[in-house]
C-alpha cells in the first residue's frame, strides 16, 4: 500500500517505521525544515536546544522500533540513566530531591509521619499502573470497548483528582506538591482536575528508570529518521500539508491523498496524521466530510495549557542548578486556577529548568552553560498579546531567578531567545497554542479522547498526543502501535 504521513514527530516516525517494516511504501511530509515536530531543536551560537526537553521513561518502546529491522539503538543514539530525576525548590531552604534511592530520606525531612503514607501510595499507584499500562496500545473505538475498563477504574477511584488522591497519603503540603506536580510538565495535567489514573507516571519511572538522550532528545529523532531512510522511507521537508483529499460515493467519505503547500497533489491508500487533531479537522478537511468533528464541536473542547520557554546560552556555569529543577513561588492552588480556569498568566510562576550541561553535556561550548526555562501559561484563549508581553514576562522570570538562585544571570547571557503560545500555534499548528492539545481529564481519556481511526472518514488515522492514549513519549509511541494494527486489520477485509 501507499501510505502518507503528515508530520515527523515521535508518533509519525514510529508508525512510519512499523508500516515500512511490513513492506508498505511510506512517505512523510513535514512542514518544518527539520524533523521532530515538538521534538525538534534549535542550534545557535554553538549551543543546541531541544524545542521542549523530554525525559525518556520507557526506552524499550523505542528499542522495539529498531528490532523491527533487526537493529539495536547503538550507533543511532545513546541514553544516560538519571540517578536523580529532579529537585523541587520551594524556597532556598526547602528542597526536595526526587530520587528513588533516597526517597524515604527526603520524605522524612519534611514529615516523618508521611513515610507510611508514601508506602501505601506506592502500593496503590502500582495497581493503577498495572491496569493503565495494560491498555495503552489497545484502541477504544466503540462505547462497548470501555465496559471492561470502567469497573476497574471505578474501583481505583479514577474519578478523584490527582491532588485530592495524593492528599489522602501525605499530610505535609510540600510533599503533596512534590507528588502532584509532575503530570503538569509531562502531560499538561492540572492536578486539581486531572484523574488520579495519571499517577501511573510515578511507577513508569520506578520500573524502567528515567533517561536522558546524550546530545538531547533531538538525537533520538535523528536516529529514527536515519533508520527510516536506510530502509527505503522518504521524508520531504518544507512540505506543509494544506488539504486532506477525500472522495465520497456511498457511505462514508474516503481519504485518497493530500495536497502540499496548496499546490501538489499526492495520492495515497492511507493517510496518517501526526498533526494536531483539532487543527487537522478544522483546516485540512472540508466541512462536508466531517459530521462528528464540526467546528462547533472542536471549539467546545477544553484545551490544555501552553508554555513560555526561555532558551539561554551562558558565559559561566551555574553548578548549583541540577539537570532538572522545578522552582515554586508561593500560590500553588491559585497558579492552576489562573492557567486552566481563568486563562490568566499567573503573577507567581512555577518554573521548570532543564540544564543538560549539569551532566557534562556537549550541547554548549567548553566551560559554558546551557539551559531552558519553562513557565506554564494559559493557551491563547487568554488573549494575551505575546508580541508585547513576551519580553516583559521574560525579564520578570530572569529577574526572579537572578535574585533567588543565579547571581549575575543576565550579565552572563551570551545568547537567548524565547517562544510563546503564538509559536506553538504558528510553527506547529497547535490549536489555541496548546502544548498538549486537550486538557488532561478523565473525560478526555481512552474512549472519550479522539480516536486513532477517524469516525468521519475511511482510511484516515491519527497518532500523537491528541489521540489515545495521550501525551508523553511512551503514549505517543503506543498510539503508533495501535494505528499499525488497525490498518492491518482494516485492509485484511
C-alpha positions as CSV (number, residue, x, y, z in Angstrom):
1,X,0.0,0.0,0.0
2,X,0.9,3.6,-0.5
3,X,0.8,5.4,2.9
4,X,1.4,9.1,3.5
5,X,2.1,10.5,7.0
6,X,1.6,14.1,8.0
7,X,4.3,15.2,10.5
8,X,7.5,13.7,11.7
9,X,7.1,13.8,15.5
10,X,7.7,10.7,17.6
11,X,4.2,9.3,16.6
12,X,4.7,9.9,12.9
13,X,8.2,8.3,12.8
14,X,7.1,5.4,15.0
15,X,4.1,4.5,12.8
16,X,6.2,5.1,9.6
17,X,8.7,2.5,10.8
18,X,6.0,0.0,11.7
19,X,4.3,0.3,8.3
20,X,7.6,0.3,6.4
21,X,8.6,-3.0,8.2
22,X,5.5,-4.6,6.6
23,X,6.5,-3.7,3.1
24,X,4.3,-0.7,2.5
25,X,5.6,2.4,0.6
26,X,5.7,5.1,3.3
27,X,6.3,8.8,2.8
28,X,6.4,11.5,5.5
29,X,5.6,15.2,4.8
30,X,6.9,17.7,7.3
31,X,6.0,21.3,7.5
32,X,9.3,22.4,9.0
33,X,12.8,22.2,7.5
34,X,13.9,19.6,10.1
35,X,12.1,16.6,11.6
36,X,10.6,16.1,15.1
37,X,7.7,18.5,15.4
38,X,7.6,19.5,19.1
39,X,10.7,17.2,19.5
40,X,12.7,19.3,17.0
41,X,15.6,21.5,18.0
42,X,17.4,24.8,17.6
43,X,21.1,25.5,17.0
44,X,22.5,28.9,17.8
45,X,26.0,30.3,18.5
46,X,27.4,26.8,19.3
47,X,24.5,25.9,21.6
48,X,22.0,23.1,20.9
49,X,18.5,23.4,22.4
50,X,15.7,20.8,22.1
51,X,12.4,22.6,21.4
52,X,10.9,21.0,24.5
53,X,13.2,18.9,26.7
54,X,12.0,15.3,27.4
55,X,12.7,12.6,29.9
56,X,12.7,9.1,28.4
57,X,10.8,6.7,30.7
58,X,10.2,3.6,28.7
59,X,13.2,3.1,26.5
60,X,12.2,-0.3,25.4
61,X,9.3,1.2,23.4
62,X,11.9,2.9,21.2
63,X,14.1,-0.2,21.1
64,X,11.1,-2.2,19.6
65,X,11.2,0.0,16.5
66,X,14.8,-0.9,15.8
67,X,14.1,-4.6,16.4
68,X,11.6,-4.4,13.5
69,X,14.7,-4.1,11.2
70,X,17.0,-6.4,13.3
71,X,18.9,-3.4,14.6
72,X,19.7,-2.0,18.1
73,X,19.9,1.6,19.1
74,X,23.7,1.6,19.2
75,X,25.0,3.9,16.6
76,X,21.7,5.8,16.4
77,X,21.5,7.5,19.8
78,X,22.8,7.0,23.4
79,X,20.8,7.1,26.6
80,X,22.1,8.0,30.0
81,X,20.3,6.9,33.1
82,X,19.4,9.7,35.6
83,X,20.2,8.9,39.2
84,X,18.3,12.0,40.3
85,X,15.1,12.8,38.5
86,X,14.6,16.4,39.6
87,X,14.9,18.8,42.5
88,X,12.0,20.8,43.8
89,X,12.8,24.2,45.2
90,X,10.0,25.5,47.5
91,X,12.4,28.3,48.5
92,X,16.1,28.3,49.2
93,X,15.6,26.5,52.4
94,X,13.1,23.8,51.4
95,X,14.4,21.5,48.7
96,X,13.0,18.1,47.8
97,X,15.3,15.8,45.8
98,X,13.3,13.2,43.8
99,X,15.5,10.2,43.7
100,X,14.3,6.6,44.0
101,X,17.3,5.7,46.1
102,X,16.8,8.4,48.7
103,X,13.0,9.0,48.5
104,X,12.3,7.9,52.1
105,X,15.1,10.1,53.5
106,X,13.6,13.1,51.6
107,X,10.1,12.5,52.8
108,X,11.4,12.2,56.4
109,X,13.0,15.7,56.0
110,X,9.5,17.1,55.6
111,X,7.3,14.8,57.7
112,X,8.3,11.6,59.4
113,X,4.6,10.6,59.7
114,X,4.3,10.6,55.9
115,X,6.6,7.6,55.4
116,X,3.8,5.1,55.8
117,X,1.6,7.2,53.6
118,X,4.2,7.0,50.9
119,X,4.4,3.3,51.1
120,X,0.7,2.9,50.7
121,X,0.7,5.5,47.9
122,X,3.4,3.4,46.2
123,X,1.4,0.2,46.5
124,X,-1.9,1.7,45.1
125,X,-0.2,3.6,42.2
126,X,1.4,0.3,41.3
127,X,-2.0,-1.2,40.9
128,X,-3.1,1.9,38.9
129,X,0.0,1.4,36.7
130,X,-0.8,-2.3,36.0
131,X,-4.4,-1.5,35.0
132,X,-3.4,1.5,32.9
133,X,-0.4,0.3,31.1
134,X,-2.1,-2.9,30.0
135,X,-4.4,-1.0,27.7
136,X,-2.1,1.7,26.4
137,X,-1.7,0.0,23.0
138,X,-5.4,-1.0,22.7
139,X,-7.9,1.1,20.7
140,X,-11.1,2.3,22.2
141,X,-13.3,2.8,19.2
142,X,-16.8,1.9,20.5
143,X,-18.7,2.6,23.7
144,X,-18.6,-1.2,24.4
145,X,-14.8,-1.1,24.4
146,X,-14.8,0.8,27.6
147,X,-17.1,-1.5,29.5
148,X,-14.4,-3.8,30.8
149,X,-12.2,-0.9,31.9
150,X,-14.8,1.2,33.6
151,X,-15.5,-1.0,36.6
152,X,-11.7,-1.3,37.3
153,X,-11.3,2.5,37.1
154,X,-14.2,3.0,39.5
155,X,-12.6,0.6,41.9
156,X,-9.4,2.6,41.7
157,X,-11.4,5.8,42.3
158,X,-10.3,7.3,38.9
159,X,-12.9,10.0,39.4
160,X,-10.7,11.6,42.1
161,X,-8.4,14.4,41.0
162,X,-4.7,13.8,41.5
163,X,-4.3,16.4,44.3
164,X,-7.2,15.0,46.3
165,X,-6.0,11.5,45.8
166,X,-2.4,12.3,46.9
167,X,-3.6,14.2,49.9
168,X,-5.0,11.0,51.3
169,X,-1.5,9.7,51.7
170,X,0.5,12.8,52.6
171,X,-0.2,15.3,55.4
172,X,2.6,17.7,54.5
173,X,1.7,20.3,51.9
174,X,5.2,20.3,50.4
175,X,5.0,16.6,49.8
176,X,1.5,16.9,48.3
177,X,3.0,19.3,45.8
178,X,6.0,17.1,45.2
179,X,3.8,14.2,44.2
180,X,1.3,16.1,42.1
181,X,3.4,18.5,40.0
182,X,5.0,16.0,37.6
183,X,1.9,15.4,35.4
184,X,1.8,19.1,34.6
185,X,5.1,19.0,32.7
186,X,4.8,15.5,31.2
187,X,1.1,15.6,30.2
188,X,-0.2,19.2,30.7
189,X,-2.4,18.0,33.6
190,X,-4.0,20.2,36.2
191,X,-3.6,18.1,39.4
192,X,-6.8,19.7,40.8
193,X,-8.9,18.4,37.8
194,X,-7.0,15.5,36.2
195,X,-7.8,12.0,37.1
196,X,-5.6,10.1,39.6
197,X,-5.1,7.4,37.0
198,X,-2.2,9.7,35.7
199,X,-0.3,8.8,38.9
200,X,0.8,5.8,36.9
201,X,3.7,8.1,35.8
202,X,5.5,7.6,39.1
203,X,5.6,3.8,38.6
204,X,6.7,4.2,35.0
205,X,9.9,5.8,36.2
206,X,10.3,3.3,39.1
207,X,10.0,0.3,36.8
208,X,12.2,1.4,33.8
209,X,14.1,4.4,35.1
210,X,14.3,7.9,33.8
211,X,16.8,8.5,30.9
212,X,18.3,11.4,29.0
213,X,19.4,11.2,25.4
214,X,23.1,12.3,25.1
215,X,23.1,15.3,22.9
216,X,19.4,15.9,23.6
217,X,16.1,14.3,22.5
218,X,16.8,15.5,19.0
219,X,19.4,12.7,18.7
220,X,16.6,10.1,19.0
221,X,14.6,11.9,16.3
222,X,17.7,11.9,14.1
223,X,18.2,8.2,14.8
224,X,14.6,7.3,13.9
225,X,14.9,9.3,10.7
226,X,18.2,7.5,9.8
227,X,16.6,4.1,10.4
228,X,13.5,5.0,8.3
229,X,15.6,6.3,5.4
230,X,18.1,3.5,5.4
231,X,15.2,1.1,4.8
232,X,13.6,3.0,1.9
233,X,11.3,5.5,3.6
234,X,11.2,9.1,2.3
235,X,10.8,12.4,4.2
236,X,10.0,15.7,2.5
237,X,10.7,18.8,4.5
238,X,9.2,22.3,4.0
239,X,6.2,20.4,2.8
240,X,3.1,21.6,4.7
241,X,0.0,19.5,4.1
242,X,-2.7,22.0,3.4
243,X,-5.6,19.7,2.5
244,X,-6.6,16.0,3.0
245,X,-8.2,14.9,-0.2
246,X,-11.4,13.0,0.2
247,X,-13.9,11.2,-2.1
248,X,-17.4,10.1,-1.4
249,X,-19.5,7.7,-3.4
250,X,-21.6,5.6,-1.0
251,X,-21.4,5.6,2.8
252,X,-18.5,7.4,4.5
253,X,-16.1,9.6,2.5
254,X,-12.7,8.1,2.0
255,X,-9.2,9.8,2.3
256,X,-7.5,9.4,-1.1
257,X,-4.4,11.7,-0.7
258,X,-3.1,15.1,0.4
259,X,-2.2,18.5,-1.1
260,X,1.2,20.0,-0.3
261,X,1.7,23.8,0.1
262,X,-1.7,24.4,-1.6
263,X,-0.2,23.1,-4.9
264,X,0.9,19.5,-5.5
265,X,-1.5,16.6,-5.0
266,X,-0.2,13.3,-3.6
267,X,-2.3,10.1,-4.0
268,X,-2.5,7.6,-1.1
269,X,-4.3,4.5,0.0
270,X,-3.9,5.6,3.7
271,X,-3.4,9.0,5.3
272,X,-2.0,9.0,8.9
273,X,-1.9,12.3,10.8
274,X,0.7,13.1,13.3
275,X,-0.6,16.6,13.3
276,X,-2.8,18.5,15.8
277,X,-6.2,16.8,15.5
278,X,-8.4,19.9,16.1
279,X,-6.3,21.8,13.5
280,X,-6.4,18.9,11.1
281,X,-10.2,18.6,11.1
282,X,-10.8,22.4,11.0
283,X,-8.3,23.3,8.4
284,X,-7.4,20.3,6.3
285,X,-10.8,18.6,5.8
286,X,-13.8,20.1,4.1
287,X,-16.8,20.6,6.3
288,X,-19.0,18.3,4.1
289,X,-16.8,15.3,5.1
290,X,-16.9,15.7,8.9
291,X,-20.2,15.2,10.6
292,X,-18.8,14.4,14.1
293,X,-15.9,16.9,14.2
294,X,-17.7,20.0,13.2
295,X,-16.2,23.4,14.0
296,X,-18.7,23.8,16.8
297,X,-17.7,20.5,18.4
298,X,-14.0,21.3,18.1
299,X,-14.4,24.7,19.6
300,X,-16.3,23.2,22.5
301,X,-13.4,21.1,23.7
302,X,-11.5,22.1,26.8
303,X,-7.9,22.8,25.7
304,X,-4.8,22.5,27.9
305,X,-2.0,24.9,28.8
306,X,0.8,26.2,26.7
307,X,4.4,27.1,27.6
308,X,6.5,30.2,27.6
309,X,10.1,28.9,27.1
310,X,13.3,30.8,27.5
311,X,16.5,29.4,26.0
312,X,19.8,30.6,27.4
313,X,23.4,30.2,26.4
314,X,25.6,31.4,29.3
315,X,29.2,32.5,29.6
316,X,29.6,30.9,33.0
317,X,28.3,27.7,34.7
318,X,25.7,27.6,37.4
319,X,26.5,24.3,39.1
320,X,24.0,24.9,41.9
321,X,21.3,24.1,39.3
322,X,20.7,20.4,38.6
323,X,19.8,18.9,35.3
324,X,16.1,19.1,36.2
325,X,14.7,21.6,38.6
326,X,11.2,22.8,39.5
327,X,11.1,26.2,41.3
328,X,7.9,27.3,43.1
329,X,7.0,30.7,44.1
330,X,4.1,30.5,46.5
331,X,0.4,30.2,45.4
332,X,0.2,26.6,44.2
333,X,-3.6,26.3,44.1
334,X,-4.0,29.8,42.6
335,X,-1.5,29.1,39.9
336,X,-3.6,26.3,38.4
337,X,-6.8,28.3,38.7
338,X,-5.2,31.2,36.8
339,X,-3.8,29.0,34.0
340,X,-6.5,26.4,33.5
341,X,-9.7,28.1,34.6
342,X,-9.3,31.9,34.3
343,X,-6.9,31.8,31.3
344,X,-4.7,34.3,33.1
345,X,-0.9,34.5,33.0
346,X,-0.1,33.8,36.7
347,X,1.7,36.5,38.7
348,X,3.7,34.0,40.6
349,X,5.0,31.3,38.3
350,X,6.1,27.7,38.6
351,X,9.3,27.2,36.6
352,X,10.8,24.1,35.2
353,X,14.6,24.4,34.4
354,X,16.4,21.9,32.3
355,X,20.2,22.2,32.4
356,X,21.7,19.4,30.3
357,X,25.2,20.7,30.9
358,X,24.8,19.6,34.5
359,X,25.9,16.1,33.4
360,X,28.8,17.3,31.3
361,X,26.9,17.5,28.1
362,X,28.4,18.8,24.8
363,X,25.4,20.9,23.9
364,X,27.3,24.1,24.8
365,X,30.8,25.4,24.0
366,X,33.5,24.5,26.6
367,X,33.2,26.0,30.0
368,X,29.8,27.5,29.2
369,X,26.3,26.7,30.2
370,X,23.0,25.9,28.5
371,X,19.5,25.9,30.0
372,X,15.8,26.1,29.2
373,X,13.3,27.7,31.5
374,X,9.7,26.6,31.0
375,X,6.8,28.5,32.5
376,X,3.3,27.0,32.1
377,X,0.9,29.7,30.8
378,X,-2.7,29.6,29.5
379,X,-3.4,28.8,25.9
380,X,-4.4,31.6,23.5
381,X,-7.9,31.8,25.0
382,X,-6.2,34.2,27.4
383,X,-6.0,36.7,24.5
384,X,-2.6,37.8,25.8
385,X,-0.7,39.9,23.4
386,X,2.6,37.9,23.5
387,X,4.2,40.2,20.9
388,X,4.3,42.9,23.5
389,X,4.1,40.9,26.8
390,X,6.7,38.3,25.9
391,X,9.8,40.5,26.5
392,X,8.4,41.8,29.8
393,X,7.5,38.3,31.0
394,X,11.0,37.0,30.1
395,X,12.5,39.8,32.2
396,X,10.3,39.1,35.2
397,X,11.4,35.5,35.2
398,X,15.1,36.3,34.7
399,X,15.0,38.9,37.4
400,X,13.4,36.4,39.9
401,X,16.0,33.7,39.1
402,X,18.9,36.1,39.3
403,X,17.7,37.4,42.7
404,X,16.9,34.0,44.2
405,X,19.1,31.3,42.5
406,X,21.5,32.5,39.9
407,X,23.5,35.7,40.7
408,X,24.5,37.9,37.8
409,X,22.5,35.8,35.4
410,X,21.5,38.5,33.0
411,X,25.0,39.8,32.5
412,X,26.3,36.3,31.7
413,X,23.8,35.7,28.9
414,X,25.6,35.1,25.6
415,X,22.7,34.0,23.6
416,X,19.0,34.0,24.3
417,X,15.5,33.7,22.7
418,X,12.1,32.7,23.8
419,X,8.9,31.1,22.4
420,X,5.3,31.8,23.3
421,X,1.9,30.1,22.7
422,X,1.9,32.0,19.4
423,X,4.9,29.9,18.3
424,X,3.1,26.7,19.2
425,X,0.2,27.9,17.0
426,X,2.2,29.2,14.1
427,X,5.1,26.8,13.8
428,X,3.3,23.6,15.0
429,X,-0.3,24.3,14.1
430,X,-1.3,23.7,17.7
431,X,-4.9,24.7,18.2
432,X,-5.1,27.7,20.5
433,X,-1.3,27.3,21.0
434,X,-1.9,24.4,23.4
435,X,1.2,22.4,24.1
436,X,-0.7,19.1,24.7
437,X,-3.9,19.9,22.8
438,X,-6.7,18.7,25.2
439,X,-6.8,19.3,28.9
440,X,-5.9,16.0,30.6
441,X,-9.1,14.9,32.3
442,X,-10.9,11.6,32.8
443,X,-13.4,12.5,30.1
444,X,-10.7,13.2,27.6
445,X,-9.1,9.7,28.2
446,X,-9.5,6.3,26.5
447,X,-12.8,6.1,24.6
448,X,-13.6,9.8,25.3
449,X,-10.4,11.0,23.6
450,X,-10.4,11.5,19.8
451,X,-10.0,8.0,18.3
452,X,-7.0,6.7,16.4
453,X,-9.2,5.9,13.5
454,X,-11.4,8.7,12.1
455,X,-15.1,8.3,12.8
456,X,-15.9,10.5,9.8
457,X,-13.6,9.4,7.1
458,X,-12.3,6.0,5.9
459,X,-8.6,5.3,5.6
460,X,-7.7,8.3,7.8
461,X,-5.8,7.6,11.1
462,X,-4.3,9.6,13.9
463,X,-1.2,9.2,16.1
464,X,0.4,11.5,18.6
465,X,-0.5,13.4,21.8
466,X,-4.1,14.4,20.8
467,X,-5.4,10.9,20.3
468,X,-5.5,7.8,22.5
469,X,-3.6,7.0,24.8
470,X,-2.4,10.6,25.2
471,X,0.6,12.9,25.6
472,X,4.1,11.9,26.6
473,X,6.6,9.9,24.5
474,X,5.5,6.4,25.8
475,X,1.9,7.1,25.0
476,X,2.6,8.7,21.6
477,X,4.7,5.7,20.5
478,X,1.9,3.4,21.8
479,X,-0.5,5.3,19.5
480,X,1.6,4.3,16.6
481,X,1.4,0.6,17.6
482,X,-2.4,1.0,17.7
483,X,-2.7,2.5,14.2
484,X,-0.4,-0.1,12.7
485,X,-2.7,-2.8,14.0
486,X,-5.8,-1.0,12.9
487,X,-4.5,-0.6,9.3
488,X,-3.5,-4.3,9.2
489,X,-7.0,-5.3,10.4
490,X,-8.9,-2.9,8.1
491,X,-7.1,-3.9,4.9
492,X,-7.4,-7.6,5.5
493,X,-11.1,-7.3,4.8
